[in-house]
């Protein structure tokens, strides 16, 4: 069993919510602030600043543990005990970047490349939480995130929507569409996202193309 506490959200895709430790949050935050590697041209966001991490290997242990946890969650979600729980050995980190969101910034509906994606919330200011509580609409509201999947009547769950808290982490299939709402507060909302490829599936595809037995 996974040693990390997590919650699997009940709907179509396997969307997992967990909490990172304060030590990892501080390391992510310091590295995000230190980076000068612009990443904006590769992303959909209309944000204040988007930067690539200088050295993603600093987080190898973190992501190995998280992906192993996700594999356990996926086994529980699907009931398929044949899913390989390979953790970090199963996935290759493709990209890792930080998002700095200011007043009026937003991230339009989009999905990611690769096999898995995630978002980690490094800084959700109290002013943003207060603004969201005062919001009277029916969406996720200022600074919130929405995940959507599929069609159906009102009785069918086709979306998940949240105002994240500092330290929250969501892991989800890379193809899952999601977006982030703007806010008015004069604060900075900081998050980390990234993509990984499934190295097991890539090897299987390579072997098939080269006519090997798999």
C-alpha positions as CSV (number, residue, x, y, z in Angstrom):
1,X,0.0,0.0,0.0
2,X,1.1,3.6,-0.6
3,X,2.5,5.4,2.5
4,X,1.2,8.8,1.2
5,X,-2.4,9.8,2.2
6,X,-4.5,10.7,-0.8
7,X,-8.1,11.1,-2.0
8,X,-9.4,9.8,-5.3
9,X,-12.2,12.1,-6.6
10,X,-15.3,10.2,-7.7
11,X,-16.0,10.7,-11.3
12,X,-14.6,9.6,-14.7
13,X,-10.8,10.1,-14.8
14,X,-8.5,9.1,-12.0
15,X,-7.9,12.6,-10.4
16,X,-6.0,12.3,-7.2
17,X,-5.6,15.0,-4.5
18,X,-2.9,15.0,-1.9
19,X,-0.8,17.3,0.3
20,X,2.9,17.9,0.0
21,X,5.2,18.5,3.0
22,X,6.3,21.9,4.0
23,X,9.9,21.0,3.3
24,X,9.1,20.1,-0.3
25,X,6.9,23.2,-0.7
26,X,9.8,25.5,0.4
27,X,12.2,23.8,-2.0
28,X,9.8,24.1,-4.9
29,X,9.1,27.8,-4.0
30,X,12.8,28.8,-3.7
31,X,13.7,27.1,-7.0
32,X,10.7,28.6,-8.8
33,X,11.6,32.1,-7.6
34,X,15.3,31.6,-8.6
35,X,14.6,30.5,-12.1
36,X,15.1,32.9,-15.0
37,X,14.3,30.3,-17.7
38,X,11.2,31.7,-19.5
39,X,8.7,29.0,-20.4
40,X,5.8,31.2,-21.7
41,X,6.1,30.3,-25.4
42,X,5.3,26.6,-24.6
43,X,2.2,27.2,-22.5
44,X,-1.4,28.4,-22.9
45,X,-1.6,30.6,-19.8
46,X,-2.1,34.3,-19.8
47,X,0.0,34.7,-16.7
48,X,2.4,37.2,-15.1
49,X,5.3,34.8,-15.4
50,X,5.9,31.2,-16.3
51,X,9.4,29.7,-15.8
52,X,11.1,26.4,-16.3
53,X,12.9,24.9,-13.3
54,X,16.7,25.0,-13.5
55,X,17.3,21.5,-12.3
56,X,14.4,19.1,-12.1
57,X,16.6,16.3,-10.7
58,X,16.3,18.0,-7.3
59,X,12.8,16.6,-7.2
60,X,13.4,13.0,-8.5
61,X,12.6,11.4,-5.1
62,X,9.5,13.5,-4.6
63,X,8.0,12.6,-8.0
64,X,9.1,8.9,-7.7
65,X,7.0,8.7,-4.5
66,X,4.1,10.6,-5.9
67,X,3.9,8.5,-9.1
68,X,4.1,5.3,-7.0
69,X,1.2,6.6,-5.0
70,X,-0.8,7.5,-8.1
71,X,-0.3,3.9,-9.4
72,X,-1.8,2.6,-6.2
73,X,-4.7,5.0,-6.5
74,X,-5.2,3.9,-10.1
75,X,-5.3,0.3,-9.1
76,X,-8.0,1.1,-6.5
77,X,-9.9,3.3,-8.9
78,X,-10.0,0.8,-11.8
79,X,-10.0,-2.5,-9.8
80,X,-7.2,-3.7,-12.2
81,X,-4.5,-5.3,-10.1
82,X,-2.4,-5.9,-13.3
83,X,-1.5,-2.3,-13.5
84,X,2.2,-2.0,-13.0
85,X,3.0,0.0,-9.9
86,X,6.5,1.2,-11.0
87,X,6.6,4.7,-9.5
88,X,9.5,6.7,-10.7
89,X,10.8,3.8,-12.7
90,X,7.7,3.8,-14.8
91,X,7.6,7.5,-15.8
92,X,10.0,10.0,-17.4
93,X,9.8,13.6,-16.4
94,X,9.4,15.7,-19.6
95,X,8.9,19.2,-18.2
96,X,8.6,21.1,-14.9
97,X,7.6,24.8,-14.7
98,X,6.2,27.4,-12.2
99,X,3.2,29.6,-12.8
100,X,3.1,33.1,-11.2
101,X,-0.5,34.4,-11.5
102,X,-1.4,38.1,-10.7
103,X,-4.6,40.1,-10.8
104,X,-6.5,39.6,-14.1
105,X,-4.4,36.6,-15.2
106,X,-6.0,33.3,-16.2
107,X,-5.3,30.0,-17.8
108,X,-7.8,29.1,-20.6
109,X,-9.2,25.6,-21.1
110,X,-6.3,23.3,-22.1
111,X,-4.8,19.9,-21.6
112,X,-1.1,18.7,-21.5
113,X,1.1,16.4,-23.4
114,X,2.5,13.1,-22.1
115,X,0.9,10.6,-19.8
116,X,0.4,12.3,-16.5
117,X,0.2,15.9,-15.3
118,X,-0.1,17.6,-12.0
119,X,-0.4,21.0,-10.3
120,X,1.1,21.8,-6.9
121,X,0.0,25.0,-5.1
122,X,2.9,26.7,-3.5
123,X,1.2,30.0,-2.5
124,X,-2.5,30.7,-2.1
125,X,-2.7,34.1,-0.3
126,X,-5.4,34.7,2.4
127,X,-6.7,37.7,0.3
128,X,-7.5,35.4,-2.5
129,X,-9.3,33.0,-0.2
130,X,-11.4,35.9,1.1
131,X,-12.2,37.1,-2.4
132,X,-13.3,33.6,-3.4
133,X,-15.6,33.4,-0.4
134,X,-17.3,36.7,-1.3
135,X,-17.9,35.5,-4.9
136,X,-21.6,34.8,-5.5
137,X,-21.5,32.9,-8.8
138,X,-21.7,29.2,-9.5
139,X,-18.3,28.6,-11.0
140,X,-15.0,27.9,-9.1
141,X,-14.7,31.6,-8.6
142,X,-11.6,33.8,-8.3
143,X,-8.4,31.8,-8.3
144,X,-10.2,28.5,-8.6
145,X,-9.5,25.5,-10.9
146,X,-12.0,23.4,-12.9
147,X,-11.5,20.0,-14.4
148,X,-14.0,18.8,-17.1
149,X,-14.6,15.4,-18.7
150,X,-17.4,14.0,-20.9
151,X,-21.1,15.0,-21.5
152,X,-24.3,14.1,-19.7
153,X,-27.4,15.2,-17.8
154,X,-27.2,17.1,-14.6
155,X,-27.2,13.8,-12.6
156,X,-23.8,12.9,-14.2
157,X,-20.6,14.3,-12.7
158,X,-18.8,15.9,-15.6
159,X,-16.6,18.3,-13.7
160,X,-14.6,18.9,-10.5
161,X,-14.0,22.4,-9.3
162,X,-11.9,23.7,-6.4
163,X,-10.4,26.7,-4.7
164,X,-7.0,25.1,-3.9
165,X,-5.1,25.6,-0.6
166,X,-1.4,26.1,-0.1
167,X,0.3,22.7,-0.3
168,X,-2.4,21.0,-2.3
169,X,-1.4,18.7,-5.2
170,X,-3.6,17.3,-7.9
171,X,-2.3,14.5,-10.2
172,X,-4.4,13.6,-13.3
173,X,-4.2,12.1,-16.8
174,X,-2.4,14.6,-19.1
175,X,-5.4,14.7,-21.5
176,X,-7.8,16.0,-18.9
177,X,-9.0,19.5,-19.7
178,X,-8.8,22.1,-17.0
179,X,-8.6,25.9,-16.6
180,X,-7.9,28.5,-14.0
181,X,-10.1,31.6,-13.2
182,X,-8.8,35.1,-12.8
183,X,-8.9,37.2,-9.6
184,X,-8.8,40.9,-8.6
185,X,-6.8,40.8,-5.4
186,X,-3.3,42.4,-5.6
187,X,-1.5,39.2,-4.7
188,X,0.5,36.4,-6.4
189,X,-0.8,32.9,-6.8
190,X,2.1,30.5,-7.4
191,X,1.8,26.9,-8.6
192,X,4.0,24.2,-10.2
193,X,3.0,22.0,-13.1
194,X,4.6,19.4,-15.3
195,X,4.3,16.4,-17.6
196,X,5.6,12.9,-17.6
197,X,5.7,10.2,-20.3
198,X,4.9,6.6,-19.5
199,X,8.3,4.8,-20.2
200,X,6.7,1.4,-20.1
201,X,4.2,2.2,-22.9
202,X,6.9,4.0,-24.9
203,X,9.1,0.9,-24.8
204,X,6.2,-1.3,-25.9
205,X,5.5,1.0,-28.8
206,X,9.1,1.0,-29.8
207,X,9.3,-2.8,-29.7
208,X,6.1,-3.1,-31.8
209,X,7.4,-0.7,-34.4
210,X,10.6,-2.8,-34.6
211,X,8.7,-6.0,-34.8
212,X,9.7,-7.4,-31.5
213,X,7.7,-9.6,-29.2
214,X,6.1,-7.7,-26.4
